[in-house]
């Protein structure tokens, strides 16, 4: 009958060697795990290897696949996408710039490039006014010599040859008008122009009547009429232009001879003065205001039925 034999016990040197190898194994495994992690992170974030193509090789973009595969729905170009036309598309919140196709010469591939169209030149064009001209250039003669001046078409001038008024736009050669120096001016020509020229003003110029009469109190039989002179100013422009155009006010005294029986104007022969009605707001009939024009071109204004006169043009 055999007896069970126990294996021989390991020597202390063997046990020490086994413990040393076990410690090296634990540390080596940790180093291997750390190295594997570094390689993974470098491959994931630092390296930019192309995606594998057919057959396991790297995928290379072709001429028709610059922005992604045409068969990939996620990469298919949308309308307006730069891949659709080969051009950069504008942002949707900005208007698309107009483009001009430019041929840069012979190109074997028949390529054409585009460049932005030049912006149109900005020009400011003034709209035409109601009139076909802006000024009237008047050439005239006075004892001081010949001169030229630009007047507004609607300026009212006082004639000295036949009396009455005229508009600058109606002046004709040979007519005589009052000037600011007392001597009458004989019109040589009057030409309508678009713009006025810059020229030194002559000493004597045709005298345009100022239609504004200031510090006036209109009285209708001693009753003040404030509405006729707002702020104490009467505007005679409409009446002056009406007279210059030869139009009449519907009243028997308009355009008739003023006798000057009261003698409040300078004494002249009968028929020298003519009177014209200047309408008065708030008063029925012709009212108290009149313009009296002398044959010599003098113009007078009365606000109170001939009781007083103001010289408009002497």
Protein Blocks (a to p, Z undefined) as FASTA:
>chain_A
ZZddddddddfklmmmmmmmmmmmmmmmmmmmmmmmmmmmmmmmmpccdcddehhiacdd
dfklmnocfklmklpccehiaklnopacddfkbccdddddddebjcfklpacdddddddd
ddddddddfbfbfbdcdddddfkbccdddddfklccddfklgpaddfklgcehiacddfe
opacddfbdcddfbdcdddddfbdcddddfbdghiacdeehiacfklmgghiacfklmmm
mmmnopacddfkgopaceklnopaccddehkaccdddddehiacjbjbdcdddfkopacd
dfegolaccdfbZZ
